[in-house]
Amino acid sequence: MHCPYCKNEDTKVLDSRVADDGGSIRRRRTCSECDRRFTTIEKMQLTVLKRSGATEPFNRDKAIAGVRKACKGRPVTDAQLACLGQDVEDALRLSGQAEFDANDVGLAILAPLRALDEVAYLRFASVYRAFESADDFDAEIKMLRLERAAADDQPAAESAHSG
């Protein structure tokens, strides 16, 4: 680790603590050359195993770019897409794994995208799940309607039990 002040390569760790619920390590360091102290944060590098067999670091911006295409013409803001990207990365990190199939990244995108915009979700799912006919869309729309009806019925059921 290079000292950010004098660029010396000889630094010593004074203290290490787990941060972000185990997602990173905070280290307090000192430079043997200039005696200044600084803090570093180490995060686990997430990697994606592509269909070709190649691996690459997880790139939140790349994941968002795919979702952005599905959101074209929809009332979805860049801030909402940034939040979705963070949610996807957080979900991957919380799994405790360091490497994911590209398919797993797509699965992690589906739920937050469905909550954000159902039309964008259908667009993304149609490509991701390789819909081949209108029947595939119809089945997915029926599932969305059933889930929405179940969610709408839940508050009514809860208020009936509380009375």
C-alpha positions as CSV (number, residue, x, y, z in Angstrom):
1,M,0.0,0.0,0.0
2,H,1.5,3.3,-1.0
3,C,1.4,6.3,1.4
4,P,-1.0,8.9,-0.1
5,Y,1.2,11.7,1.3
6,C,4.8,10.7,0.3
7,K,4.1,7.6,-2.0
8,N,6.4,5.4,0.1
9,E,5.6,1.7,-0.3
10,D,6.4,0.7,3.3
11,T,3.3,1.2,5.4
12,K,2.3,-0.6,8.5
13,V,-1.2,-1.7,9.6
14,L,-2.1,-0.3,13.0
15,D,-5.7,-1.6,13.3
16,S,-8.1,-3.6,11.2
17,R,-11.9,-3.7,11.7
18,V,-14.7,-5.3,9.8
19,A,-17.1,-2.7,8.3
20,D,-20.3,-2.8,6.2
21,D,-21.6,-5.9,7.9
22,G,-18.6,-7.9,6.8
23,G,-18.6,-6.5,3.3
24,S,-15.3,-4.6,3.8
25,I,-12.4,-4.2,6.1
26,R,-11.3,-0.8,7.4
27,R,-7.5,-0.6,8.1
28,R,-5.7,2.2,9.9
29,R,-2.2,2.5,8.6
30,T,1.0,4.5,9.2
31,C,3.8,5.4,6.9
32,S,7.3,4.4,8.0
33,E,8.8,7.3,6.0
34,C,6.7,10.3,6.9
35,D,4.9,8.9,10.0
36,R,1.5,10.1,8.8
37,R,-1.6,8.0,9.3
38,F,-4.3,7.2,6.9
39,T,-7.2,4.8,6.5
40,T,-7.9,2.3,3.8
41,I,-11.1,0.4,3.0
42,E,-10.8,-3.0,1.4
43,K,-13.9,-4.5,-0.4
44,M,-14.3,-7.9,-1.9
45,Q,-14.0,-7.7,-5.7
46,L,-17.1,-9.2,-7.3
47,T,-16.4,-11.1,-10.6
48,V,-18.8,-12.2,-13.3
49,L,-18.4,-15.4,-15.2
50,K,-19.5,-14.7,-18.8
51,R,-21.1,-17.2,-21.1
52,S,-17.9,-17.4,-23.1
53,G,-16.1,-18.6,-20.0
54,A,-14.2,-15.4,-19.5
55,T,-14.4,-13.6,-16.1
56,E,-14.5,-9.8,-15.6
57,P,-15.0,-7.6,-12.6
58,F,-18.6,-6.8,-11.8
59,N,-19.4,-3.3,-13.2
60,R,-22.5,-1.7,-11.8
61,D,-22.6,0.8,-14.7
62,K,-22.6,-2.1,-17.2
63,A,-25.6,-3.7,-15.4
64,I,-27.4,-0.4,-15.3
65,A,-26.8,0.1,-19.1
66,G,-28.7,-3.0,-19.9
67,V,-31.6,-1.9,-17.7
68,R,-31.5,1.6,-19.1
69,K,-32.3,0.1,-22.6
70,A,-35.4,-1.6,-21.1
71,C,-36.4,1.7,-19.4
72,K,-36.3,3.7,-22.7
73,G,-39.4,5.9,-22.9
74,R,-40.5,5.0,-19.4
75,P,-40.8,7.4,-16.4
76,V,-37.6,6.1,-14.8
77,T,-34.9,8.5,-13.6
78,D,-31.1,8.1,-13.6
79,A,-31.3,8.4,-9.8
80,Q,-33.7,5.4,-9.7
81,L,-31.4,3.4,-12.0
82,A,-28.5,4.2,-9.7
83,C,-30.4,3.0,-6.7
84,L,-31.3,-0.2,-8.6
85,G,-27.7,-0.7,-9.5
86,Q,-26.7,-0.3,-5.8
87,D,-29.5,-2.7,-4.8
88,V,-28.2,-5.3,-7.2
89,E,-24.6,-5.0,-6.1
90,D,-25.7,-5.1,-2.4
91,A,-27.7,-8.3,-3.1
92,L,-24.7,-9.9,-4.8
93,R,-22.4,-8.9,-1.9
94,L,-24.8,-10.2,0.8
95,S,-24.8,-13.6,-0.9
96,G,-21.3,-14.0,0.4
97,Q,-20.0,-15.2,-3.0
98,A,-17.3,-13.5,-4.9
99,E,-18.0,-14.9,-8.4
100,F,-21.4,-15.0,-10.2
101,D,-22.6,-16.3,-13.5
102,A,-23.9,-13.5,-15.8
103,N,-27.2,-15.3,-15.4
104,D,-27.1,-14.6,-11.6
105,V,-26.6,-10.9,-12.2
106,G,-29.7,-10.9,-14.5
107,L,-31.7,-12.7,-11.8
108,A,-30.6,-10.1,-9.2
109,I,-31.8,-7.3,-11.5
110,L,-35.3,-8.7,-12.2
111,A,-36.9,-8.2,-8.7
112,P,-35.9,-4.6,-8.2
113,L,-36.7,-3.7,-11.8
114,R,-40.2,-5.3,-11.4
115,A,-40.8,-3.1,-8.4
116,L,-39.5,0.0,-10.3
117,D,-41.4,-0.3,-13.6
118,E,-43.4,-3.3,-14.8
119,V,-43.1,-2.4,-18.5
120,A,-39.3,-2.1,-18.2
121,Y,-39.3,-5.4,-16.3
122,L,-41.2,-7.1,-19.1
123,R,-38.8,-5.7,-21.7
124,F,-35.8,-6.9,-19.7
125,A,-37.3,-10.3,-18.9
126,S,-38.2,-10.9,-22.5
127,V,-34.6,-10.6,-23.6
128,Y,-33.1,-12.1,-20.4
129,R,-35.4,-15.1,-20.4
130,A,-35.5,-15.3,-24.2
131,F,-39.3,-15.0,-24.7
132,E,-40.2,-16.7,-28.0
133,S,-43.9,-15.8,-28.4
134,A,-46.7,-13.7,-27.2
135,D,-47.7,-16.6,-24.9
136,D,-44.5,-16.0,-23.0
137,F,-45.4,-12.4,-22.4
138,D,-49.0,-13.4,-21.6
139,A,-47.8,-15.8,-18.9
140,E,-45.5,-13.2,-17.4
141,I,-48.2,-10.6,-17.3
142,K,-50.6,-13.1,-15.7
143,M,-48.0,-13.7,-13.0
144,L,-47.6,-10.0,-12.4
145,R,-51.3,-9.5,-12.1
146,L,-51.6,-12.4,-9.6
147,E,-48.8,-11.0,-7.5
148,R,-50.4,-7.5,-7.6
149,A,-53.8,-8.9,-6.6
150,A,-52.2,-10.9,-3.7
151,A,-50.4,-7.7,-2.5
152,D,-53.6,-5.7,-2.8
153,D,-55.6,-8.3,-0.8
154,Q,-52.9,-8.5,2.0
155,P,-53.6,-5.0,3.6
156,A,-57.4,-5.8,3.5
157,A,-56.8,-9.1,5.3
158,E,-54.5,-7.5,7.8
159,S,-57.1,-4.8,8.7
160,A,-59.8,-7.4,9.0
161,H,-57.7,-9.3,11.6
162,S,-56.8,-6.1,13.6
163,G,-60.5,-5.1,14.1
